[in-house]
Amino acid sequence: MKFKGTQDYVATDDLMLAVNAAATLKRPLLVKGEPGTGKTMLAEEVAKALGMPLLQWHIKSTTKAQQGLYEYDAVSRLRDSQLADIDGGDKVRDIRNYIVQGVLWKAFTAEQPVVLLIDEIDKADIEFPNDLLREIDRMEFYVYETRELIRAVHRPLVFITSNNEKELPDAFLRRCFFHYIQFPDAATMQRIVEVHFPDLKKNLLAAALQRFYEVRNLPGLKKKPSTSELLDWLKLLVAEDIPLAALQSQDDAVVVPPLLGALLKTEQDTSLFEKLLFMQQQRR
């Protein structure tokens, strides 16, 4: 079964091709792109479209690769051993009672193929990807405490996302199929918005997209507004019943969009926008 997009997710042809290529090659799909371009949602929608369960591992700066495999809860075992005289100690004698399965273990032993999302891998320590090389490549790992080899019953469809905060090791990259999600052009963005706001008036949508791209394309922005921020902004425009006239300009002048705080999130970027408006007014 091939991924062809869903009603709730507008996937470009090259993105659908990348998903299906990774599945054919049985390699993880490494997805990069600006924050807010739908990297995480891609895995969710692929799982929905293919009828597969979704397991998610959201990476933090403190996450270690071992946590994705399993963790041995030695503290709980020590505590229980101190109470062994009370309950007989049956639980303490079986070390398996203190092995906590990680997301990869659950994905490997699932009864049916699953979609596994390793989200924002670049947040972790630089050694994190290298620590997972063997497990992701061979689809197996060893549990030293119980002397068991855990092998994947079914190979999961693995999605790995990155916001490009850190460079990933070459050895890790070699094991992935790579795709960079380009920021949507106006036509693609219109399709995305229509999925979320099917009843939005065409003239209001056109004016809003024009204002959005004017703001986004300002040179020198520290944080460019993303797709998710556009959707938030449009939700506010509808909720506040902002008139079309508030989004329209005359003589190609730059307009201050209403509710600008939904798009620009830093004082530096807001000041830059105000400076641009001032310079334009001075030229007129």
C-alpha positions as CSV (number, residue, x, y, z in Angstrom):
1,M,0.0,0.0,0.0
2,K,1.4,3.4,-1.0
3,F,0.9,6.8,0.7
4,K,-1.2,9.2,-1.4
5,G,-1.9,11.9,1.1
6,T,-5.0,12.3,3.2
7,Q,-8.0,14.7,3.3
8,D,-6.4,16.4,6.3
9,Y,-2.8,16.7,5.0
10,V,-1.7,18.2,1.8
11,A,1.3,16.3,0.6
12,T,3.3,17.4,-2.4
13,D,4.2,14.8,-5.1
14,D,7.9,14.8,-4.0
15,L,6.9,14.2,-0.4
16,M,4.6,11.3,-1.2
17,L,7.4,9.8,-3.4
18,A,9.9,10.1,-0.5
19,V,7.6,8.3,1.9
20,N,7.0,5.5,-0.5
21,A,10.7,5.3,-1.4
22,A,11.7,4.9,2.3
23,A,9.1,2.2,2.7
24,T,10.4,0.3,-0.3
25,L,14.0,0.6,0.8
26,K,13.1,-0.3,4.4
27,R,15.0,2.7,5.7
28,P,14.0,5.5,8.1
29,L,12.7,8.6,6.4
30,L,14.7,11.6,7.7
31,V,12.5,14.7,7.3
32,K,13.9,18.2,7.7
33,G,12.3,21.6,7.3
34,E,11.4,24.7,9.1
35,P,9.4,24.3,12.4
36,G,5.7,24.3,11.6
37,T,5.9,22.8,8.1
38,G,4.1,19.6,9.1
39,K,7.0,17.1,9.8
40,T,5.5,15.6,12.9
41,M,2.0,15.5,11.3
42,L,3.4,13.6,8.3
43,A,4.0,10.5,10.4
44,E,0.5,10.8,12.0
45,E,-1.2,11.1,8.7
46,V,0.8,8.3,7.1
47,A,-0.2,6.0,10.0
48,K,-3.8,7.0,9.5
49,A,-3.7,6.6,5.7
50,L,-2.1,3.1,5.9
51,G,-4.1,1.9,8.8
52,M,-1.1,1.4,11.0
53,P,-0.7,2.1,14.8
54,L,1.5,5.1,15.6
55,L,4.2,5.1,18.3
56,Q,5.9,8.4,19.1
57,W,9.2,9.2,20.8
58,H,9.6,12.9,21.4
59,I,13.2,13.7,21.9
60,K,14.5,16.2,24.5
61,S,17.9,17.6,25.3
62,T,18.2,15.1,28.1
63,T,17.0,12.0,26.2
64,K,19.4,9.1,25.9
65,A,19.2,6.4,23.3
66,Q,18.9,3.6,25.9
67,Q,15.5,5.0,27.0
68,G,14.1,4.1,23.6
69,L,15.2,0.5,24.1
70,Y,14.5,-0.1,27.8
71,E,15.4,1.0,31.3
72,Y,16.2,-1.1,34.3
73,D,14.5,0.3,37.4
74,A,17.2,-0.6,40.0
75,V,15.8,1.8,42.6
76,S,12.4,0.1,42.7
77,R,14.0,-3.3,42.9
78,L,16.1,-2.2,45.9
79,R,13.1,-0.8,47.6
80,D,11.1,-3.9,47.1
81,S,14.0,-6.1,48.3
82,Q,13.8,-4.3,51.6
83,L,10.2,-5.3,51.9
84,A,10.8,-8.9,50.7
85,D,10.1,-10.3,54.2
86,I,6.6,-8.9,54.1
87,D,5.4,-10.0,50.6
88,G,7.7,-13.0,50.1
89,G,10.0,-11.4,47.6
90,D,8.6,-13.2,44.5
91,K,8.5,-10.0,42.5
92,V,12.1,-9.1,43.4
93,R,13.5,-12.5,42.3
94,D,12.3,-11.9,38.7
95,I,14.3,-9.0,37.2
96,R,11.9,-8.8,34.3
97,N,9.5,-7.0,36.7
98,Y,11.9,-4.1,36.7
99,I,12.5,-3.8,33.0
100,V,10.6,-0.8,31.5
101,Q,10.1,-1.2,27.8
102,G,11.0,1.7,25.6
103,V,9.3,2.9,22.4
104,L,11.6,0.9,20.1
105,W,11.0,-2.3,22.1
106,K,7.3,-1.8,21.7
107,A,7.6,-1.1,18.0
108,F,9.8,-4.2,17.5
109,T,7.5,-6.5,19.3
110,A,4.1,-5.2,18.1
111,E,1.8,-7.8,16.6
112,Q,1.4,-5.7,13.4
113,P,3.7,-3.2,11.5
114,V,3.6,0.2,13.1
115,V,4.7,3.7,12.2
116,L,7.5,4.9,14.6
117,L,8.1,8.6,14.9
118,I,11.4,9.8,16.4
119,D,10.6,13.5,16.7
120,E,13.2,16.3,16.7
121,I,16.3,14.0,16.9
122,D,18.6,17.1,16.7
123,K,17.5,18.2,20.2
124,A,19.5,15.4,21.8
125,D,23.2,15.0,22.4
126,I,25.4,14.6,19.2
127,E,26.1,11.0,20.2
128,F,22.4,10.1,20.3
129,P,22.0,9.2,16.6
130,N,25.2,7.1,16.7
131,D,23.9,5.2,19.7
132,L,20.9,4.0,17.7
133,L,22.8,3.0,14.5
134,R,23.0,-0.7,15.1
135,E,19.4,-1.0,16.5
136,I,17.8,0.9,13.6
137,D,20.0,-0.9,11.0
138,R,19.6,-4.5,12.3
139,M,16.2,-4.1,13.9
140,E,17.4,-5.8,17.1
141,F,19.0,-5.1,20.4
142,Y,20.3,-7.1,23.5
143,V,18.9,-6.9,27.0
144,Y,21.9,-7.5,29.2
145,E,19.9,-7.9,32.5
146,T,17.7,-10.7,31.1
147,R,20.2,-12.0,28.5
148,E,17.5,-11.7,25.8
149,L,17.9,-10.6,22.1
150,I,14.9,-8.6,21.1
151,R,14.3,-8.8,17.3
152,A,11.7,-6.9,15.3
153,V,8.7,-9.1,14.5
154,H,7.8,-6.6,11.8
155,R,10.0,-3.8,10.5
156,P,8.4,-0.5,11.6
157,L,8.0,2.4,9.1
158,V,10.4,4.9,10.8
159,F,10.1,8.7,10.5
160,I,12.8,10.9,12.0
161,T,12.3,14.6,12.1
162,S,14.9,17.3,12.5
163,N,14.8,21.1,12.7
164,N,18.5,21.4,11.7
165,E,19.6,22.6,15.1
166,K,22.6,20.2,14.9
167,E,24.3,18.4,12.1
168,L,23.7,14.6,12.2
169,P,26.6,12.1,11.9
170,D,27.4,10.9,8.4
171,A,27.1,7.2,9.4
172,F,23.5,7.9,10.6
173,L,22.6,9.8,7.4
174,R,23.8,6.9,5.3
175,R,21.1,4.7,6.8
176,C,18.3,7.1,6.0
177,F,16.3,8.3,3.0
178,F,16.3,12.1,3.2
179,H,13.6,14.6,2.3
180,Y,13.5,18.4,3.0
181,I,10.1,19.9,3.2
182,Q,10.2,23.2,1.3
183,F,8.1,26.0,2.7
184,P,4.8,25.9,0.7
185,D,4.4,28.3,-2.2
186,A,1.2,30.4,-2.4
187,A,-0.8,27.8,-4.4
188,T,0.1,24.9,-2.1
189,M,-0.5,27.1,1.0
190,Q,-4.0,27.9,-0.4
191,R,-4.8,24.1,-0.6
192,I,-3.5,23.7,3.0
193,V,-5.7,26.5,4.3
194,E,-8.8,25.2,2.5
195,V,-8.4,21.9,4.3
196,H,-8.6,23.7,7.6
197,F,-11.0,26.5,6.6
198,P,-13.2,25.2,3.8
199,D,-15.8,28.0,4.3
200,L,-13.3,30.9,4.2
201,K,-14.2,33.4,1.5
202,K,-11.9,33.4,-1.4
203,N,-11.2,37.1,-1.4
204,L,-10.4,37.1,2.3
205,L,-8.1,34.2,1.9
206,A,-6.3,35.8,-1.1
207,A,-5.8,39.1,0.9
208,A,-4.6,37.2,4.0
209,L,-2.1,35.1,2.0
210,Q,-0.8,38.2,0.3
211,R,-0.3,39.9,3.7
212,F,1.3,36.8,5.2
213,Y,3.9,36.4,2.4
214,E,4.7,40.1,2.7
215,V,5.5,39.7,6.3
216,R,7.3,36.3,5.8
217,N,9.5,37.7,3.0
218,L,10.8,40.7,5.0
219,P,14.6,40.6,4.8
220,G,16.3,40.1,8.1
221,L,13.5,38.4,10.1
222,K,14.8,36.5,13.1
223,K,11.9,34.1,13.0
224,K,9.8,33.8,9.9
225,P,6.1,32.9,10.5
226,S,5.3,29.3,9.7
227,T,2.3,27.4,8.3
228,S,1.0,26.7,11.8
229,E,1.2,30.4,12.7
230,L,-0.7,31.3,9.5
231,L,-3.4,28.9,10.5
232,D,-3.6,30.4,14.0
233,W,-3.8,33.9,12.5
234,L,-6.6,32.9,10.1
235,K,-8.5,31.4,13.0
236,L,-8.2,34.7,14.9
237,L,-9.3,36.7,11.8
238,V,-12.4,34.5,11.5
239,A,-13.1,34.6,15.3
240,E,-12.8,38.4,15.5
241,D,-14.7,38.9,12.2
242,I,-11.9,41.1,10.7
243,P,-13.2,42.8,7.6
244,L,-11.6,42.4,4.2
245,A,-10.8,46.1,4.1
246,A,-8.4,45.6,7.0
247,L,-6.2,43.3,4.9
248,Q,-6.3,45.3,1.7
249,S,-3.7,47.9,0.6
250,Q,-3.7,50.7,-1.8
251,D,-0.8,51.6,-4.2
252,D,1.1,48.5,-3.2
253,A,1.7,49.9,0.2
254,V,2.6,47.5,3.0
255,V,-0.3,47.1,5.4
256,V,0.0,46.4,9.1
257,P,-1.9,43.1,9.4
258,P,-4.4,42.9,12.3
259,L,-3.4,40.6,15.1
260,L,0.2,40.8,14.0
261,G,1.3,39.1,17.2
262,A,0.1,35.8,15.8
263,L,2.8,36.0,13.0
264,L,5.7,37.9,14.5
265,K,7.0,36.5,17.8
266,T,10.0,38.6,18.6
267,E,10.5,42.3,19.5
268,Q,13.3,42.5,16.9
269,D,11.0,41.3,14.1
270,T,8.2,43.6,15.1
271,S,10.6,46.6,15.2
272,L,11.9,45.6,11.8
273,F,8.4,45.6,10.3
274,E,7.6,49.0,11.8
275,K,10.9,50.4,10.4
276,L,9.9,49.1,7.0
277,L,6.5,50.9,7.2
278,F,8.2,54.1,8.3
279,M,10.6,54.0,5.4
280,Q,7.8,53.4,3.0
281,Q,5.8,56.3,4.3
282,Q,8.9,58.6,4.1
283,R,9.2,57.7,0.4
284,R,5.6,58.5,-0.4
